């Protein structure tokens, strides 16, 4: 998406750190900054608490630490 946007193909909704080289080079510009607040937290969404696999349960427990 970044490459296409850099070549004039439209907008790309991507992580800023991934687009940073293009932003620094002036190939891309930030837009809609007010709609993209910076959040330092990591979020995990999963469908249900009743049917969580063992692997996902371990990941959830690790992320809570």
Jmol script that loads the backbone (N, CA, C; Angstrom):
load data "model"
ATOM      1  N   UNK A   1       0.817  -1.187   0.000  1.00  0.00           N
ATOM      2  CA  UNK A   1       0.000   0.000   0.000  1.00  0.00           C
ATOM      3  C   UNK A   1       0.862   1.253   0.000  1.00  0.00           C
ATOM      4  N   UNK A   2       1.947   1.208   0.749  1.00  0.00           N
ATOM      5  CA  UNK A   2       2.826   2.378   0.819  1.00  0.00           C
ATOM      6  C   UNK A   2       3.425   2.667  -0.549  1.00  0.00           C
ATOM      7  N   UNK A   3       3.882   1.629  -1.229  1.00  0.00           N
ATOM      8  CA  UNK A   3       4.504   1.802  -2.548  1.00  0.00           C
ATOM      9  C   UNK A   3       3.503   2.394  -3.543  1.00  0.00           C
ATOM     10  N   UNK A   4       2.276   1.889  -3.530  1.00  0.00           N
ATOM     11  CA  UNK A   4       1.253   2.388  -4.452  1.00  0.00           C
ATOM     12  C   UNK A   4       0.930   3.845  -4.143  1.00  0.00           C
ATOM     13  N   UNK A   5       0.778   4.174  -2.865  1.00  0.00           N
ATOM     14  CA  UNK A   5       0.496   5.561  -2.485  1.00  0.00           C
ATOM     15  C   UNK A   5       1.651   6.476  -2.875  1.00  0.00           C
ATOM     16  N   UNK A   6       2.884   6.006  -2.702  1.00  0.00           N
ATOM     17  CA  UNK A   6       4.059   6.810  -3.051  1.00  0.00           C
ATOM     18  C   UNK A   6       4.129   7.084  -4.554  1.00  0.00           C
ATOM     19  N   UNK A   7       3.535   6.210  -5.346  1.00  0.00           N
ATOM     20  CA  UNK A   7       3.520   6.394  -6.806  1.00  0.00           C
ATOM     21  C   UNK A   7       2.277   7.118  -7.288  1.00  0.00           C
ATOM     22  N   UNK A   8       1.491   7.663  -6.332  1.00  0.00           N
ATOM     23  CA  UNK A   8       0.325   8.451  -6.703  1.00  0.00           C
ATOM     24  C   UNK A   8      -0.962   7.666  -6.816  1.00  0.00           C
ATOM     25  N   UNK A   9      -0.989   6.452  -6.268  1.00  0.00           N
ATOM     26  CA  UNK A   9      -2.158   5.590  -6.390  1.00  0.00           C
ATOM     27  C   UNK A   9      -3.268   5.849  -5.392  1.00  0.00           C
ATOM     28  N   UNK A  10      -3.130   6.829  -4.541  1.00  0.00           N
ATOM     29  CA  UNK A  10      -4.192   7.134  -3.587  1.00  0.00           C
ATOM     30  C   UNK A  10      -3.681   7.189  -2.166  1.00  0.00           C
ATOM     31  N   UNK A  11      -4.597   7.017  -1.223  1.00  0.00           N
ATOM     32  CA  UNK A  11      -4.276   7.059   0.196  1.00  0.00           C
ATOM     33  C   UNK A  11      -3.932   5.662   0.703  1.00  0.00           C
ATOM     34  N   UNK A  12      -3.103   5.603   1.733  1.00  0.00           N
ATOM     35  CA  UNK A  12      -2.759   4.327   2.372  1.00  0.00           C
ATOM     36  C   UNK A  12      -2.873   4.523   3.882  1.00  0.00           C
ATOM     37  N   UNK A  13      -3.605   3.641   4.524  1.00  0.00           N
ATOM     38  CA  UNK A  13      -3.746   3.686   5.979  1.00  0.00           C
ATOM     39  C   UNK A  13      -2.778   2.659   6.543  1.00  0.00           C
ATOM     40  N   UNK A  14      -1.618   3.134   6.989  1.00  0.00           N
ATOM     41  CA  UNK A  14      -0.541   2.246   7.450  1.00  0.00           C
ATOM     42  C   UNK A  14       0.070   2.820   8.718  1.00  0.00           C
ATOM     43  N   UNK A  15       0.878   1.996   9.384  1.00  0.00           N
ATOM     44  CA  UNK A  15       1.602   2.475  10.558  1.00  0.00           C
ATOM     45  C   UNK A  15       2.606   3.533  10.129  1.00  0.00           C
ATOM     46  N   UNK A  16       2.665   4.590  10.923  1.00  0.00           N
ATOM     47  CA  UNK A  16       3.540   5.705  10.577  1.00  0.00           C
ATOM     48  C   UNK A  16       5.003   5.294  10.529  1.00  0.00           C
ATOM     49  N   UNK A  17       5.429   4.414  11.427  1.00  0.00           N
ATOM     50  CA  UNK A  17       6.845   4.018  11.421  1.00  0.00           C
ATOM     51  C   UNK A  17       7.217   3.276  10.139  1.00  0.00           C
ATOM     52  N   UNK A  18       6.268   2.564   9.533  1.00  0.00           N
ATOM     53  CA  UNK A  18       6.533   1.885   8.265  1.00  0.00           C
ATOM     54  C   UNK A  18       6.649   2.881   7.113  1.00  0.00           C
ATOM     55  N   UNK A  19       5.893   3.966   7.191  1.00  0.00           N
ATOM     56  CA  UNK A  19       5.907   4.974   6.138  1.00  0.00           C
ATOM     57  C   UNK A  19       6.949   6.055   6.374  1.00  0.00           C
ATOM     58  N   UNK A  20       7.604   6.039   7.532  1.00  0.00           N
ATOM     59  CA  UNK A  20       8.543   7.096   7.908  1.00  0.00           C
ATOM     60  C   UNK A  20       9.598   7.393   6.841  1.00  0.00           C
ATOM     61  N   UNK A  21      10.247   6.392   6.225  1.00  0.00           N
ATOM     62  CA  UNK A  21      11.245   6.725   5.186  1.00  0.00           C
ATOM     63  C   UNK A  21      10.643   7.537   4.029  1.00  0.00           C
ATOM     64  N   UNK A  22       9.424   7.230   3.628  1.00  0.00           N
ATOM     65  CA  UNK A  22       8.760   7.953   2.553  1.00  0.00           C
ATOM     66  C   UNK A  22       8.350   9.349   3.001  1.00  0.00           C
ATOM     67  N   UNK A  23       7.934   9.467   4.256  1.00  0.00           N
ATOM     68  CA  UNK A  23       7.575  10.772   4.794  1.00  0.00           C
ATOM     69  C   UNK A  23       8.799  11.673   4.887  1.00  0.00           C
ATOM     70  N   UNK A  24       9.913  11.109   5.368  1.00  0.00           N
ATOM     71  CA  UNK A  24      11.146  11.881   5.490  1.00  0.00           C
ATOM     72  C   UNK A  24      11.687  12.317   4.134  1.00  0.00           C
ATOM     73  N   UNK A  25      11.489  11.461   3.118  1.00  0.00           N
ATOM     74  CA  UNK A  25      11.971  11.778   1.775  1.00  0.00           C
ATOM     75  C   UNK A  25      11.032  12.732   1.043  1.00  0.00           C
ATOM     76  N   UNK A  26       9.838  12.966   1.588  1.00  0.00           N
ATOM     77  CA  UNK A  26       8.883  13.848   0.943  1.00  0.00           C
ATOM     78  C   UNK A  26       8.049  13.160  -0.119  1.00  0.00           C
ATOM     79  N   UNK A  27       8.174  11.848  -0.228  1.00  0.00           N
ATOM     80  CA  UNK A  27       7.401  11.090  -1.201  1.00  0.00           C
ATOM     81  C   UNK A  27       5.943  10.975  -0.780  1.00  0.00           C
ATOM     82  N   UNK A  28       5.704  10.911   0.511  1.00  0.00           N
ATOM     83  CA  UNK A  28       4.353  10.834   1.066  1.00  0.00           C
ATOM     84  C   UNK A  28       4.134  11.994   2.033  1.00  0.00           C
ATOM     85  N   UNK A  29       2.878  12.347   2.207  1.00  0.00           N
ATOM     86  CA  UNK A  29       2.480  13.362   3.187  1.00  0.00           C
ATOM     87  C   UNK A  29       1.449  12.756   4.117  1.00  0.00           C
ATOM     88  N   UNK A  30       1.464  13.180   5.377  1.00  0.00           N
ATOM     89  CA  UNK A  30       0.423  12.768   6.321  1.00  0.00           C
ATOM     90  C   UNK A  30      -0.860  13.532   6.006  1.00  0.00           C
ATOM     91  N   UNK A  31      -1.971  12.867   6.158  1.00  0.00           N
ATOM     92  CA  UNK A  31      -3.258  13.530   6.014  1.00  0.00           C
ATOM     93  C   UNK A  31      -4.199  12.959   7.070  1.00  0.00           C
ATOM     94  N   UNK A  32      -5.241  13.695   7.375  1.00  0.00           N
ATOM     95  CA  UNK A  32      -6.230  13.283   8.372  1.00  0.00           C
ATOM     96  C   UNK A  32      -5.594  12.969   9.726  1.00  0.00           C
ATOM     97  N   UNK A  33      -4.591  13.750  10.100  1.00  0.00           N
ATOM     98  CA  UNK A  33      -3.881  13.497  11.356  1.00  0.00           C
ATOM     99  C   UNK A  33      -4.798  13.541  12.575  1.00  0.00           C
ATOM    100  N   UNK A  34      -5.809  14.388  12.542  1.00  0.00           N
ATOM    101  CA  UNK A  34      -6.730  14.483  13.681  1.00  0.00           C
ATOM    102  C   UNK A  34      -7.519  13.197  13.875  1.00  0.00           C
ATOM    103  N   UNK A  35      -7.646  12.401  12.823  1.00  0.00           N
ATOM    104  CA  UNK A  35      -8.402  11.151  12.885  1.00  0.00           C
ATOM    105  C   UNK A  35      -7.514   9.959  13.223  1.00  0.00           C
ATOM    106  N   UNK A  36      -6.231  10.195  13.409  1.00  0.00           N
ATOM    107  CA  UNK A  36      -5.286   9.106  13.686  1.00  0.00           C
ATOM    108  C   UNK A  36      -4.507   9.399  14.965  1.00  0.00           C
ATOM    109  N   UNK A  37      -5.152   9.308  16.111  1.00  0.00           N
ATOM    110  CA  UNK A  37      -4.431   9.593  17.355  1.00  0.00           C
ATOM    111  C   UNK A  37      -3.348   8.550  17.617  1.00  0.00           C
ATOM    112  N   UNK A  38      -2.282   8.992  18.239  1.00  0.00           N
ATOM    113  CA  UNK A  38      -1.178   8.095  18.573  1.00  0.00           C
ATOM    114  C   UNK A  38      -1.536   7.343  19.849  1.00  0.00           C
ATOM    115  N   UNK A  39      -1.486   6.039  19.787  1.00  0.00           N
ATOM    116  CA  UNK A  39      -1.764   5.207  20.956  1.00  0.00           C
ATOM    117  C   UNK A  39      -0.574   4.284  21.163  1.00  0.00           C
ATOM    118  N   UNK A  40      -0.065   4.256  22.366  1.00  0.00           N
ATOM    119  CA  UNK A  40       1.078   3.410  22.663  1.00  0.00           C
ATOM    120  C   UNK A  40       0.687   2.019  23.111  1.00  0.00           C
ATOM    121  N   UNK A  41      -0.588   1.810  23.367  1.00  0.00           N
ATOM    122  CA  UNK A  41      -1.038   0.517  23.875  1.00  0.00           C
ATOM    123  C   UNK A  41      -1.264  -0.469  22.732  1.00  0.00           C
ATOM    124  N   UNK A  42      -1.193  -1.724  23.069  1.00  0.00           N
ATOM    125  CA  UNK A  42      -1.485  -2.795  22.126  1.00  0.00           C
ATOM    126  C   UNK A  42      -2.815  -3.409  22.525  1.00  0.00           C
ATOM    127  N   UNK A  43      -3.690  -3.614  21.566  1.00  0.00           N
ATOM    128  CA  UNK A  43      -5.012  -4.164  21.837  1.00  0.00           C
ATOM    129  C   UNK A  43      -5.170  -5.510  21.161  1.00  0.00           C
ATOM    130  N   UNK A  44      -5.872  -6.415  21.805  1.00  0.00           N
ATOM    131  CA  UNK A  44      -6.144  -7.734  21.250  1.00  0.00           C
ATOM    132  C   UNK A  44      -7.650  -7.948  21.282  1.00  0.00           C
ATOM    133  N   UNK A  45      -8.220  -8.241  20.123  1.00  0.00           N
ATOM    134  CA  UNK A  45      -9.644  -8.506  20.018  1.00  0.00           C
ATOM    135  C   UNK A  45      -9.823  -9.961  19.609  1.00  0.00           C
ATOM    136  N   UNK A  46     -10.695 -10.665  20.292  1.00  0.00           N
ATOM    137  CA  UNK A  46     -10.985 -12.046  19.945  1.00  0.00           C
ATOM    138  C   UNK A  46     -12.467 -12.288  20.165  1.00  0.00           C
ATOM    139  N   UNK A  47     -13.059 -13.267  19.470  1.00  0.00           N
ATOM    140  CA  UNK A  47     -14.516 -13.386  19.406  1.00  0.00           C
ATOM    141  C   UNK A  47     -15.236 -13.752  20.693  1.00  0.00           C
ATOM    142  N   UNK A  48     -14.674 -14.621  21.513  1.00  0.00           N
ATOM    143  CA  UNK A  48     -15.430 -15.079  22.673  1.00  0.00           C
ATOM    144  C   UNK A  48     -14.486 -15.545  23.769  1.00  0.00           C
ATOM    145  N   UNK A  49     -14.919 -15.404  24.993  1.00  0.00           N
ATOM    146  CA  UNK A  49     -14.124 -15.907  26.116  1.00  0.00           C
ATOM    147  C   UNK A  49     -14.406 -17.378  26.384  1.00  0.00           C
ATOM    148  N   UNK A  50     -15.518 -17.872  25.870  1.00  0.00           N
ATOM    149  CA  UNK A  50     -15.893 -19.264  26.154  1.00  0.00           C
ATOM    150  C   UNK A  50     -15.083 -20.276  25.353  1.00  0.00           C
ATOM    151  N   UNK A  51     -14.702 -19.926  24.122  1.00  0.00           N
ATOM    152  CA  UNK A  51     -14.041 -20.890  23.244  1.00  0.00           C
ATOM    153  C   UNK A  51     -12.661 -20.396  22.822  1.00  0.00           C
ATOM    154  N   UNK A  52     -11.832 -20.101  23.779  1.00  0.00           N
ATOM    155  CA  UNK A  52     -10.485 -19.615  23.508  1.00  0.00           C
ATOM    156  C   UNK A  52      -9.539 -20.810  23.497  1.00  0.00           C
ATOM    157  N   UNK A  53      -8.746 -20.926  22.418  1.00  0.00           N
ATOM    158  CA  UNK A  53      -7.785 -22.039  22.333  1.00  0.00           C
ATOM    159  C   UNK A  53      -6.695 -21.868  23.381  1.00  0.00           C
ATOM    160  N   UNK A  54      -6.006 -22.949  23.662  1.00  0.00           N
ATOM    161  CA  UNK A  54      -4.938 -22.909  24.661  1.00  0.00           C
ATOM    162  C   UNK A  54      -3.842 -21.934  24.294  1.00  0.00           C
ATOM    163  N   UNK A  55      -3.461 -21.914  23.012  1.00  0.00           N
ATOM    164  CA  UNK A  55      -2.416 -20.990  22.554  1.00  0.00           C
ATOM    165  C   UNK A  55      -2.816 -19.539  22.709  1.00  0.00           C
ATOM    166  N   UNK A  56      -4.061 -19.232  22.352  1.00  0.00           N
ATOM    167  CA  UNK A  56      -4.543 -17.865  22.505  1.00  0.00           C
ATOM    168  C   UNK A  56      -4.632 -17.487  23.979  1.00  0.00           C
ATOM    169  N   UNK A  57      -5.038 -18.416  24.831  1.00  0.00           N
ATOM    170  CA  UNK A  57      -5.113 -18.147  26.267  1.00  0.00           C
ATOM    171  C   UNK A  57      -3.730 -17.794  26.810  1.00  0.00           C
ATOM    172  N   UNK A  58      -2.681 -18.510  26.375  1.00  0.00           N
ATOM    173  CA  UNK A  58      -1.314 -18.215  26.815  1.00  0.00           C
ATOM    174  C   UNK A  58      -0.908 -16.815  26.340  1.00  0.00           C
ATOM    175  N   UNK A  59      -1.220 -16.475  25.076  1.00  0.00           N
ATOM    176  CA  UNK A  59      -0.894 -15.159  24.546  1.00  0.00           C
ATOM    177  C   UNK A  59      -1.593 -14.060  25.348  1.00  0.00           C
ATOM    178  N   UNK A  60      -2.867 -14.239  25.633  1.00  0.00           N
ATOM    179  CA  UNK A  60      -3.614 -13.245  26.411  1.00  0.00           C
ATOM    180  C   UNK A  60      -3.006 -13.069  27.793  1.00  0.00           C
ATOM    181  N   UNK A  61      -2.678 -14.162  28.438  1.00  0.00           N
ATOM    182  CA  UNK A  61      -2.078 -14.094  29.775  1.00  0.00           C
ATOM    183  C   UNK A  61      -0.718 -13.370  29.734  1.00  0.00           C
ATOM    184  N   UNK A  62       0.068 -13.646  28.711  1.00  0.00           N
ATOM    185  CA  UNK A  62       1.386 -12.988  28.585  1.00  0.00           C
ATOM    186  C   UNK A  62       1.248 -11.493  28.341  1.00  0.00           C
ATOM    187  N   UNK A  63       0.254 -11.120  27.539  1.00  0.00           N
ATOM    188  CA  UNK A  63       0.082  -9.697  27.202  1.00  0.00           C
ATOM    189  C   UNK A  63      -0.392  -8.887  28.407  1.00  0.00           C
ATOM    190  N   UNK A  64      -1.039  -9.524  29.341  1.00  0.00           N
ATOM    191  CA  UNK A  64      -1.540  -8.818  30.528  1.00  0.00           C
ATOM    192  C   UNK A  64      -0.437  -8.475  31.509  1.00  0.00           C
ATOM    193  N   UNK A  65       0.694  -9.066  31.369  1.00  0.00           N
ATOM    194  CA  UNK A  65       1.800  -8.819  32.312  1.00  0.00           C
ATOM    195  C   UNK A  65       2.394  -7.450  32.096  1.00  0.00           C
TER     196      UNK A  65
END
end "model"
wireframe off; spacefill off
backbone 0.3
color backbone group
